[in-house]
Amino acid sequence: MKDFVILADAGCDLSAAFQEKYDIKVILGHLVLPGKGDVPAFMKWEDITSEQFYADLKKNPNDYATSPANVAEYENAFEQYVKDGKAILCVTISGSMSGSFGFATTARKNILQRYPEAQIRIIDSMRFGPGFGLMLVHASELRAQGKAFDEVAVYLEENKNRFHQAGWLDDLSFVAKKGRITHPKAFFGTLAGIKPIGEFDSGGMTTVLGKAKGAKAAYAVLMKYIEATIENPQDQIIFIAQTNRLAQAQAYKKMIEERFRPKAVYINDVFPFCGINVGPGLMAAYYLGKPISDDLSTERALIETFIAETK
């Protein structure tokens, strides 16, 4: 079946423009915002700018919280497409960070009781934010090429560990408090000028592989790391995420374009559903590359080598 819906949760951080461009449907989760209580997640800045949001989040992190779409909301979303005879490829944010995968899986079971012929596949992306969003772009492109429902689902399952993150997060104390990073103690807190460099791990979270001293050294390490891990960059779309680090993201974009000549490089906002748990200070690129080793030993060795070369 080639006529199928790609459905994702708000953890994909795809703007409305990208959702339309790649025909990706998004089911929104929930936010707890100061003075507003529980509200639907949003994926465009209207009542507040990204800069204002992250500035206030840094000051008052305990006033913000997130929760995924619940089982009933997933069922409602599935049912509207099943009634139209559509197959559904539903991809969720990493199960290590959210209950979204479990809720979607339960909703699928409930729908199949009412619609036994329904075709619904649930995939845990093991990614979040623009890394997750980039997976959806690849799925959409495969669909546009005429790949069948099962072919696209198998591709995502077999290649999810090839979607890389190459960047830094200035303040690890924020994500450590939110439980969104592994082994934070060795790099805990905010150290002036230190750029902790992280990569996706096999558990669907981010692990810090090393720390560069200063932005200049960090950029040099990251460019070498991308070169060592990317595949066919000239054929790729690359995403760059930033949370109040637009100037750094713009500089990174220019470096990547000049060195790798990809099809396109887009700077992405990180919307509140992910941003509340990431905080300000993220600046990272996302791309398709070599499979990431299960224990990150290969990637750690690369980062350590490249950091040593900058000293």
N, C-alpha and C positions, 0 to 999 in steps of 0.2 A: 504494500500500500504506500503510494507516494504522496497522497493527499492527507497529511497529518499535521497536528498542532504541536508546536514546541512551547511548552509552558514552564515557567520558572518562578521562583519566589523572589522577593525584593532584595535578597542577598546578592543578586547578580549585578547590581549597580549599573544597569543599562538605562540610559536616559530615554525619554520619550522618543527622541529622534532616532535612536538606535533601535528601539523596539519596533518602530514603524518601518525603518529601512530593512530590517532583517525578519520582519513578521514574527516577532516573539511576543507571546502573551505573558504577562506578569501578574501573579496573585500577590496582593499586598499583605504584609503582616501588620503588626501593631507597634506603636510607640507610646511610651509614657513621657510626656513633656511637661516642664514646669508650668503650673497654672492651668494646664489643659487636660490633665489626666490621660486616659487611654484614647488614642486617636489612630486612625489608619496611617500606615506608613506612607510617605510621599517620596516621589522620585523626580521632583523638580523644585527649584527654589522660588517661592512666591512671597510668603509672608516674612521670610527671613533670608538673608544671604548666607552662602556657605561660610564666609569669613565670620559673620556674626554668630552663626550656629556653633562653630568650633571654638570661638573665643569664650562663649558662655559655657559650653560643655567642659572646657578646661577648668573654669572657675567653680562649676557646680556639677561635677560628674555624678553624684548620687541622686540628682533630680531627674536623671534620664534612664530609661530602660527600654528593652525591646522584647517582643514575643512574636513567634511565627504565626501565620494563618493556622487556624485550628482545623480539626478533622471535618467539621461541618462546612467550613468555608472551602476546603479542598473538594469536598463532595459536590457542592454547588457549582464550583468551577468545572469539575470533570463532567458533570451531568449535562451542562449546556452544550458541550461539544459531542458527547456520546449520542445525545438525541439527534444531532445532525449527521450521525454516521461517521464522525471523525475519530481517527486514532489519536492518542495523546502520548507524547513523549515528554514526561515531566522530570525536570532536573532541579535538584534542590541544593542549597548551601550545604557546606560540609556538616555531616552528622556529628562531628566532634564539637561543633560550635552551637548547634541548634537542634530542636526537636522536629524541624520541618520534614526531614526524610521519614521519620516515624509516623507523623500525622498524615503525610501523603500516602504512605503505604497502607495505613488503616483505611483511609478514604477509598483507596482503590478496591480493597476487599469488600467494602460496603457497596460500592457501585456495582461490582461484579455479581453481587447477590441479586440485584435488580435488573442488571443488563449483562447477562452471562456472555454475550457475544462481543462485549466491549474490548477494545485493544488499548491497554494502558500500560506503559512501562515507566517505572520510577527509578531514577538514577541519582545516587549520591555523588555530587561533583567532586567531593573531597577538596573543594576550593571555596573561596569567598571573594566578594567584590569583583573588580575587573578581571581577575583571573578566572572566575566562574563565568562572568559575562563573555569573555573571549571564547570559552568552550561553546557557548550558545551560538556565537557568530560562526564558528566552524560547522556546527550542526546545521545551521541555516544554509550555509553555502553548499553543504553536501546535499541537502534537500533540493536546493535550486538546480543542482547538477543532475537531478533525477534519481538520487539514491533512495532506496526504499526505507520504510519505517524501521525495520529490523536492522538494516545495514547501518543506519545512522546511530541507533542505540548501541550496537556492538562496537562501532568506532569509538564512541564516547567511553564506554567501559574499558576498552583496551588501551586507550590513549590518554586517559585523565592524568596519569602521572608524568606526562610529557609537557604539561602546562606549567611553566616556570614563573617564579617571582624573583626579581633582581632589584633590590632597593634597600632603603633604610627607614627606620622609624626613630625619631629623635627621643621620644619619651617612652621607654619600656615600662615604667612604673604604672602607666595608665592601663596598658593591655594586660599586664600581669595581674592587676587588681580585678580585671574583668575575666581572667582565666582564658585569654585568647592567644597565649604564646607558650611554648614549651621551654623548660629550663631557664626561667627568667632570672634566677638569683645571681648567676655569674655576671649578668650584665644589668643588674637592677638599677633603676633610677635614671635620672638625667645628668649626664656628665658633659660639661661644656666642651663643644667641639668634637665629641665622639659620635661616630655614625655606626650604630649596630646594623649589620647587614644580614638579612634573613632570606630564607627560601622555604617553599612549601615542603612539608614532610609527608611520610606515608600515612600518618594519622589524620591528615586533613587540616593541620594547623601550620603555624610558622615556627621555625626554629632559627635562632640566631647562630650564624656560622662563624662570625668574627666581627671585629670592630676596627674601623679605619679612623685615623685621626684627621679630622677636617674634611670638608666637602671635596676639595681638590683630590685628595687621596682616594676618597670614597668613589668619586666618579671614575677614576682610573681603574680601580678594582672592579667596579661594576661593568665597565666596557670590556675588560678582559674576560670577565665571567660570562657575559652574554656571548662573546665571540667563541668561547670554549664549549658552550652548551646549546646554542641555537642551531637550527637546521633550516637550510634554504631561506635565509632571511629576505631575499629579494621577492619571495612569493607571499610574504606574511603581512598581516595587520598586527600592529603592536599597540597595546594599551599602556598608558602611564597614569597611575593613580596619584592623587595628591590631596592632602587634607591641610589646607592653609600653607602650602608650600608651592604655590603656583610658579614663582620665579625659578625655583630649582627644577621643577618639572619641565618648564620651557627650555632651560639650558640642557637638560637631559635629552629632551626630544630632538633638539638640534644635533647633539652628539650622535644619537642613534641614527638619525636620517643621513648624516654625512658619512658615517662609517659603514652602515649596513645596507643602505638604499632599499628599505622595505617598501611594499606597496603603499602603506600608509601608517602613520603614527598619530594616535589620538590621545589627548590629555583628558582624563575622566575625573569628574567629581566622584567623591565617595558620599553617597546619600546616607541619611540618618540610620537606616536599618543596620548597616555595617558600621557607619561612622561612630555611633555611640559606643561601640565596643573596641574601636581602633583608636579614637582620639586624634588630636592634632599632631602633625609632624610626620605623616607618612608621605614618602616619595618613592615610587617603585614602578618598574616596567614589568609587563606580562607578555609572554610569547610562547610559541611552541618550539620545543627542542628535544634533546636526547632524553630518554627515560631517566627519571630521578632515582638514585639508588635508595634501597629500602631504609638504610641506616644513615643516609646522607654522608657517608664516608668520602665518596668521590667528590661531592660538591664542597664539603668542608676542606678537603685537601687543596682544592683549587683556590678557594677563598684565602686560606692561610698562605699559600704560595704568593698570590697576587698582593696581599697586604704586606708581606715581607719585602716584595719588590718595590713598594712605594716608600719604604723607610730609608 
